Structure formats: structure tokens, C-alpha cells
């Protein structure tokens, strides 16, 4: 779905909305175009990528010993996400 200027205006004008929208460099792409250009995630048939994403040593880790979530930003381990290119911007 394209994020049209009309959709952005309507959403941002909704006083009950808990978020705001703005256009970025991907706004004019359909979901199919985005997936075609940027991979669209890992498809189950992509065995090469899947086999290189999981460290075999991790298969023996007890899942109950792993926290359900980690806030890396609060721990100071990561900074804000930024887009790179001719017009880099910080993602809110």
C-alpha cells in the first residue's frame, strides 16, 4: 500500500490517533515493489541465509534463561536508527 499524501493528512488530522505519519523515500513504493527491491524478509526457501543467521552454539541455550525483551537503547548499547543516503534522516 502506498502512503499517499491524502492518507498522511487524514491520519495526522485524527485527534484520536496515537501516532503521526510522514513520507519517507519509500512512500511511493507498493508493498510488492518494496519487497522486490529490499528483499521483503527471509523466505522459507532462502536456506543459505537461514543457515547463516543462527549460531549452532545457541541451539543448546535454555530459552527460559533468555529475557523476553531487552531495551538496548536504555542500556546505551545502540543509538537512534538513521537512514543513509543523499537525504539521511533520523527515524522518530
Phi and psi in degrees as a GROMACS rama.xvg file:
@    title "Ramachandran Plot"
@    xaxis  label "Phi"
@    yaxis  label "Psi"
@TYPE xy
-79.9488  145.52  UNK-2
-95.2844  86.9603  UNK-3
-73.6665  157.214  UNK-4
-56.3015  -35.6209  UNK-5
-64.9542  -44.269  UNK-6
-61.3966  -42.2192  UNK-7
-61.6933  -47.392  UNK-8
-61.3834  -44.4247  UNK-9
-63.603  -45.5271  UNK-10
-64.251  -47.887  UNK-11
-67.887  -22.7874  UNK-12
-82.4258  -11.1328  UNK-13
-76.2618  110.584  UNK-14
-68.2474  -16.1603  UNK-15
-91.1042  -8.23785  UNK-16
-67.8709  142.645  UNK-17
-102.513  9.66327  UNK-18
-145.278  168.069  UNK-19
-125.089  153.826  UNK-20
-110.33  150.233  UNK-21
-149.138  153.749  UNK-22
-77.1528  144.934  UNK-23
-129.312  -170.542  UNK-24
-70.327  -7.33883  UNK-25
-101.453  -3.20073  UNK-26
-60.1932  -28.6157  UNK-27
-91.8255  4.8875  UNK-28
-93.7021  141.383  UNK-29
-76.4429  167.57  UNK-30
-59.5643  -38.3348  UNK-31
-67.1086  -41.6102  UNK-32
-64.789  -43.0366  UNK-33
-61.7041  -46.9937  UNK-34
-61.6719  -38.5033  UNK-35
-67.4856  -34.4734  UNK-36
-86.3184  -33.4154  UNK-37
-120.338  16.5361  UNK-38
93.9436  -33.9593  UNK-39
63.7559  22.2551  UNK-40
96.6615  -176.771  UNK-41
-95.6295  115.999  UNK-42
-79.8048  148.067  UNK-43
-58.0095  -23.392  UNK-44
-81.8089  -7.94287  UNK-45
-85.0924  72.1877  UNK-46
-68.6946  -31.3935  UNK-47
-60.2714  -51.3351  UNK-48
-64.5527  -42.7519  UNK-49
-61.5122  -39.0602  UNK-50
-70.7536  -20.0812  UNK-51
-99.9353  0.162737  UNK-52
-92.06  -26.8058  UNK-53
-110.267  124.252  UNK-54
-74.5488  124.367  UNK-55
-55.5498  -27.953  UNK-56
-65.068  -24.9648  UNK-57
-75.9106  -16.2617  UNK-58
-66.3649  -17.5089  UNK-59
-95.695  1.97594  UNK-60
-77.035  133.946  UNK-61
-72.6962  116.27  UNK-62
-58.0513  -29.1722  UNK-63
-71.2756  -14.9387  UNK-64
-87.4  -5.36397  UNK-65
-100.304  131.721  UNK-66
-63.0867  149.892  UNK-67
-70.5491  -23.561  UNK-68
-156.234  158.271  UNK-69
-138.496  128.693  UNK-70
-95.5441  91.3437  UNK-71
-67.9699  -29.3354  UNK-72
-66.8769  -45.4519  UNK-73
-62.9061  -30.3112  UNK-74
-83.3779  -0.980791  UNK-75
72.8275  19.1877  UNK-76
-87.4788  -22.7811  UNK-77
-135.961  158.777  UNK-78
-109.867  -178.389  UNK-79
-59.3165  147.563  UNK-80
-73.1497  135.951  UNK-81
-128.435  144.737  UNK-82
-88.3585  144.465  UNK-83
-112.845  148.901  UNK-84
143.716  -160.704  UNK-85
-64.7311  -27.8163  UNK-86
-130.626  68.6065  UNK-87
-65.909  139.995  UNK-88
-140.38  156.949  UNK-89
-87.1461  137.926  UNK-90
-83.094  126.84  UNK-91
